[in-house]
Each structure stands twice: as C-alpha cells, then as structure tokens.
C-alpha cells in the first residue's frame, strides 16, 4: 500500500518567519509529486507539479524541492504572511490513471 | 479562470437514502475524479473516469457507488444506500492530461452528512 506522510501536522509561526514542511513518499515507481494549498471553505489549489529528481520550483515566496531517490519533497515559504495560513497537501501521482495519493496535510497558521 | 463547480455544497440525508452529488468539470478536461475526506483523515481517492468509463476505482468504491457523465458536461457520483460512515467532504476534480501536467482543478466540495 502506497503511503504519503507529511510533517509537521501543524505549524504556528509569526508573520515574517520562514518555514518549511516535508512530504515523504515511496521512492520506487515515481511518476509525479503534487503540492496543493487548501484554504478553509475553498477548493484545493495546485501549487506545483514536480516530476524530475532535483526539481526546484518557485511561485512568489513559495518554493519546493524534490528528491525522488530518497522519496521526499520540501515546501518552503519565505517571509510568511497571514494570507499564507492554509493546509498544504502533497500528493503522489500515479502514471496510469492519474490517481493521487495524499498526505495528511500540514496546517500552517501565520500570526500577524 | 475556469472552475470546477459542485452542487450542492452541503447535503444532509437519512441513512439508507440515495444521494447524487453533481459536478461540472472544466470543458476541455479529459480526466475526472472523485475524492473524499472524512473529518480528520486524509483525502482519499474514490474513482477516476476517462473516455466515458471508469479507469480505476478504490476499495471504497463498492457496488453502492456509481459515476456517470450523462450529458457530456455533468459528472455525477451516486451513493445508492448511504451509511453513516459515508459522511465526508466529497471533491470532484478534473485535469487536461495525466498527473505530469498542471495539476488538478478541484471543486469546492460537497459536505455530505448522513444521519
């Protein structure tokens, strides 16, 4: 059974702090790794789709790295803002049907 | 920006009743999915749908569940006889191509409460 784990489960930081979270996934049969941002009462929003070992992607103050050989990805947020408060989900992508296997998410709370 | 639309946003139903959850995926997307999240648990895959047929389903997706795309735009999930444990947030998602593309577009979900 494929398992995706995220840590920490929750994080409270002050505005301006930089932070990072981890996603661990199976290192065999890797196809794609997705990151989503999910605010309460809204739909999950795609941040990154990563496919190559060593990939680094950036979107504003948010960036992500990928290590497929050891099965982990990091998401970094530089200079956190209150609007960054959300749950961040990573998901391991299956090549056959596009099925995603999700981690449990990291919930970030940024205090002004 | 195109959106995936789900209705209703919240449904309360009696145990044993049938429910139909509706989704309108993005028009040029080819792959469609249903996921659910039981409160406090991970988002879990239910079913994928491509070319008008199920391409994969999970163990959760038993005979009580069915999907169809009746008119080329709507994508529905039917639960024939709901159980208490079916209470969850159900998400529809669609994507143009496989998971190496731009990521899913998710709907905002239907919260199903079975009483």
Interface residues (C-beta under 8 A of the other chain):
Chain A: X31 X32 X34 X36 X41 X42 X43 X44 X45 X46 X47 X48 X49 X51 X89 X91 X93 X94 X95 X96 X97 X98 X99 X100 X101 X102 X103 X104 X105
Chain B: X4 X31 X33 X35 X41 X42 X43 X44 X45 X48 X50 X55 X56 X91 X95 X98 X99 X100 X101 X102 X103 X104 X105 X106 X107 X108 X109
